[in-house]
Amino acid sequence: MSSTADAAVLDALLDAWDRNNTILVNLLHALPEGALDLRPAPGSPTIGGLFTHMHYCRLVFVEEDAPEFARPMPDGEWRTERDRGRLAALLHESAAAVREAVRGRLAAGRAMDRHYDHPILMLQHFVWHEGYHHGQIKLALKQAGQPFDDEAIGAVTWDVWMDKAEDHRRRLAGEPPYTN
């Protein structure tokens, strides 16, 4: 990046990406027991399958658009993984790959190889894509009679978007987010 302002904008965009992943992982950990096997509709993928799909899509697009940042591909796109710790690790891994691909292509002044007119559009695509699946997951829970309490889930989803940077850093470190 050529200027301080450009670097600040990139930092904010990458922070938004990191927050998006935090929200997704928080959603995963907030699911009630047995929810990974629920489906938003008959014939739809399971909630667990939606999480593995999001991980898979991230890695596919990095491989296709910035292969120098590619990571090993999973064996399937719609697998139902029931180990939340493993799912969280996969999401963190693929989020890092997307982050590195965007930052790397911007630093090199290179466009993406196959999709997107600009590397930042990859971030925008995934925030939209994952928000769509976030809604499907919440719908599946609601239809199964296990909806989230809005106040409880908001603390680990909406509030992550709303925090100021220092409060967000504290949240990630497990510290109280607000000080007097």
TIVEX-57808 format. One record per residue (C-alpha): residue number from 0; residue in three letters; x, y, z. Coordinates in nm, 2 decimals. Layout:
! TIVEX-57808
(NUM, ALA, (X, Y, Z))
...
! end
This chain:
! TIVEX-57808
(0, MET, (0.00, 0.00, 0.00))
(1, SER, (0.13, 0.34, -0.09))
(2, SER, (-0.01, 0.56, 0.18))
(3, THR, (-0.10, 0.56, 0.54))
(4, ALA, (-0.47, 0.61, 0.45))
(5, ASP, (-0.46, 0.31, 0.22))
(6, ALA, (-0.30, 0.10, 0.49))
(7, ALA, (-0.56, 0.21, 0.74))
(8, VAL, (-0.84, 0.11, 0.50))
(9, LEU, (-0.69, -0.23, 0.44))
(10, ASP, (-0.64, -0.28, 0.82))
(11, ALA, (-1.01, -0.20, 0.87))
(12, LEU, (-1.12, -0.44, 0.59))
(13, LEU, (-0.91, -0.72, 0.73))
(14, ASP, (-1.04, -0.65, 1.08))
(15, ALA, (-1.39, -0.68, 0.93))
(16, TRP, (-1.29, -1.02, 0.78))
(17, ASP, (-1.15, -1.13, 1.11))
(18, ARG, (-1.46, -1.03, 1.29))
(19, ASN, (-1.67, -1.22, 1.03))
(20, ASN, (-1.48, -1.53, 1.11))
(21, THR, (-1.51, -1.47, 1.49))
(22, ILE, (-1.89, -1.44, 1.45))
(23, LEU, (-1.90, -1.77, 1.25))
(24, VAL, (-1.69, -1.96, 1.50))
(25, ASN, (-1.90, -1.81, 1.79))
(26, LEU, (-2.22, -1.92, 1.62))
(27, LEU, (-2.07, -2.27, 1.59))
(28, HIS, (-1.99, -2.28, 1.96))
(29, ALA, (-2.33, -2.15, 2.06))
(30, LEU, (-2.52, -2.42, 1.88))
(31, PRO, (-2.72, -2.66, 2.11))
(32, GLU, (-2.61, -3.02, 2.14))
(33, GLY, (-2.71, -3.22, 1.84))
(34, ALA, (-2.78, -2.91, 1.62))
(35, LEU, (-2.50, -3.00, 1.37))
(36, ASP, (-2.74, -3.26, 1.22))
(37, LEU, (-3.03, -3.02, 1.17))
(38, ARG, (-3.14, -2.90, 0.83))
(39, PRO, (-3.30, -2.57, 0.73))
(40, ALA, (-3.54, -2.76, 0.50))
(41, PRO, (-3.58, -3.12, 0.39))
(42, GLY, (-3.31, -3.21, 0.14))
(43, SER, (-3.09, -2.92, 0.25))
(44, PRO, (-2.74, -2.97, 0.39))
(45, THR, (-2.71, -3.01, 0.76))
(46, ILE, (-2.58, -2.73, 0.98))
(47, GLY, (-2.25, -2.92, 1.00))
(48, GLY, (-2.25, -2.94, 0.62))
(49, LEU, (-2.30, -2.57, 0.59))
(50, PHE, (-1.99, -2.50, 0.81))
(51, THR, (-1.77, -2.74, 0.60))
(52, HIS, (-1.91, -2.59, 0.28))
(53, MET, (-1.80, -2.24, 0.40))
(54, HIS, (-1.45, -2.37, 0.48))
(55, TYR, (-1.44, -2.55, 0.14))
(56, CYS, (-1.55, -2.24, -0.06))
(57, ARG, (-1.29, -2.02, 0.10))
(58, LEU, (-1.02, -2.27, 0.01))
(59, VAL, (-1.14, -2.32, -0.35))
(60, PHE, (-1.15, -1.95, -0.42))
(61, VAL, (-0.81, -1.89, -0.28))
(62, GLU, (-0.68, -2.18, -0.49))
(63, GLU, (-0.84, -2.05, -0.80))
(64, ASP, (-0.76, -1.68, -0.75))
(65, ALA, (-0.43, -1.66, -0.56))
(66, PRO, (-0.28, -2.01, -0.57))
(67, GLU, (0.04, -1.91, -0.41))
(68, PHE, (-0.17, -1.88, -0.09))
(69, ALA, (-0.35, -2.22, -0.14))
(70, ARG, (-0.39, -2.47, 0.14))
(71, PRO, (-0.46, -2.84, 0.11))
(72, MET, (-0.82, -2.90, 0.00))
(73, PRO, (-1.06, -3.11, 0.21))
(74, ASP, (-1.20, -3.43, 0.07))
(75, GLY, (-1.55, -3.30, 0.03))
(76, GLU, (-1.75, -2.99, 0.03))
(77, TRP, (-2.07, -3.09, 0.23))
(78, ARG, (-1.92, -3.32, 0.49))
(79, THR, (-2.10, -3.32, 0.83))
(80, GLU, (-1.82, -3.28, 1.08))
(81, ARG, (-1.95, -3.32, 1.44))
(82, ASP, (-1.63, -3.21, 1.62))
(83, ARG, (-1.68, -2.84, 1.69))
(84, GLY, (-1.32, -2.79, 1.78))
(85, ARG, (-1.21, -2.94, 1.45))
(86, LEU, (-1.47, -2.73, 1.26))
(87, ALA, (-1.34, -2.41, 1.44))
(88, ALA, (-0.98, -2.50, 1.35))
(89, LEU, (-1.08, -2.54, 0.98))
(90, LEU, (-1.26, -2.21, 0.98))
(91, HIS, (-0.97, -2.03, 1.13))
(92, GLU, (-0.73, -2.20, 0.88))
(93, SER, (-0.94, -2.10, 0.58))
(94, ALA, (-1.00, -1.75, 0.71))
(95, ALA, (-0.63, -1.70, 0.74))
(96, ALA, (-0.58, -1.82, 0.38))
(97, VAL, (-0.84, -1.57, 0.25))
(98, ARG, (-0.68, -1.29, 0.46))
(99, GLU, (-0.33, -1.38, 0.33))
(100, ALA, (-0.45, -1.40, -0.03))
(101, VAL, (-0.62, -1.06, -0.02))
(102, ARG, (-0.33, -0.89, 0.16))
(103, GLY, (-0.07, -1.06, -0.06))
(104, ARG, (-0.24, -0.97, -0.39))
(105, LEU, (-0.29, -0.61, -0.28))
(106, ALA, (0.08, -0.58, -0.17))
(107, ALA, (0.19, -0.72, -0.50))
(108, GLY, (-0.05, -0.50, -0.70))
(109, ARG, (-0.19, -0.81, -0.86))
(110, ALA, (-0.55, -0.88, -0.96))
(111, MET, (-0.71, -1.21, -0.86))
(112, ASP, (-0.66, -1.48, -1.13))
(113, ARG, (-1.01, -1.60, -1.20))
(114, HIS, (-1.28, -1.41, -1.01))
(115, TYR, (-1.32, -1.06, -0.88))
(116, ASP, (-1.21, -0.73, -1.03))
(117, HIS, (-1.03, -0.65, -0.71))
(118, PRO, (-0.90, -0.86, -0.42))
(119, ILE, (-1.12, -0.68, -0.17))
(120, LEU, (-1.42, -0.82, -0.35))
(121, MET, (-1.32, -1.16, -0.23))
(122, LEU, (-1.37, -1.04, 0.13))
(123, GLN, (-1.71, -0.89, 0.04))
(124, HIS, (-1.82, -1.21, -0.13))
(125, PHE, (-1.74, -1.42, 0.17))
(126, VAL, (-1.90, -1.19, 0.42))
(127, TRP, (-2.22, -1.20, 0.21))
(128, HIS, (-2.20, -1.57, 0.15))
(129, GLU, (-2.14, -1.66, 0.52))
(130, GLY, (-2.41, -1.42, 0.64))
(131, TYR, (-2.65, -1.60, 0.41))
(132, HIS, (-2.56, -1.94, 0.57))
(133, HIS, (-2.57, -1.78, 0.91))
(134, GLY, (-2.93, -1.71, 0.85))
(135, GLN, (-3.00, -2.06, 0.73))
(136, ILE, (-2.85, -2.20, 1.05))
(137, LYS, (-3.06, -1.98, 1.27))
(138, LEU, (-3.37, -2.07, 1.06))
(139, ALA, (-3.29, -2.44, 1.11))
(140, LEU, (-3.27, -2.40, 1.48))
(141, LYS, (-3.59, -2.20, 1.49))
(142, GLN, (-3.78, -2.46, 1.29))
(143, ALA, (-3.65, -2.73, 1.52))
(144, GLY, (-3.79, -2.55, 1.82))
(145, GLN, (-3.44, -2.45, 1.94))
(146, PRO, (-3.41, -2.08, 1.85))
(147, PHE, (-3.13, -1.87, 2.00))
(148, ASP, (-3.22, -1.61, 2.26))
(149, ASP, (-3.16, -1.28, 2.08))
(150, GLU, (-2.97, -1.13, 2.37))
(151, ALA, (-2.75, -1.43, 2.42))
(152, ILE, (-2.65, -1.48, 2.06))
(153, GLY, (-2.62, -1.10, 2.00))
(154, ALA, (-2.34, -1.08, 2.25))
(155, VAL, (-2.13, -1.32, 2.04))
(156, THR, (-2.25, -1.21, 1.69))
(157, TRP, (-2.39, -0.86, 1.64))
(158, ASP, (-2.18, -0.71, 1.93))
(159, VAL, (-1.86, -0.84, 1.76))
(160, TRP, (-1.94, -0.61, 1.46))
(161, MET, (-2.04, -0.32, 1.69))
(162, ASP, (-1.73, -0.32, 1.92))
(163, LYS, (-1.47, -0.05, 1.89))
(164, ALA, (-1.13, -0.20, 1.80))
(165, GLU, (-1.00, -0.20, 2.16))
(166, ASP, (-1.31, -0.37, 2.29))
(167, HIS, (-1.29, -0.63, 2.01))
(168, ARG, (-0.92, -0.70, 2.10))
(169, ARG, (-1.02, -0.75, 2.46))
(170, ARG, (-1.31, -0.98, 2.36))
(171, LEU, (-1.07, -1.19, 2.16))
(172, ALA, (-0.82, -1.20, 2.45))
(173, GLY, (-1.10, -1.31, 2.68))
(174, GLU, (-1.08, -0.99, 2.88))
(175, PRO, (-1.38, -0.78, 2.98))
(176, PRO, (-1.47, -0.57, 2.68))
(177, TYR, (-1.54, -0.25, 2.86))
(178, THR, (-1.34, -0.07, 3.13))
(179, ASN, (-1.44, 0.23, 3.35))
! end
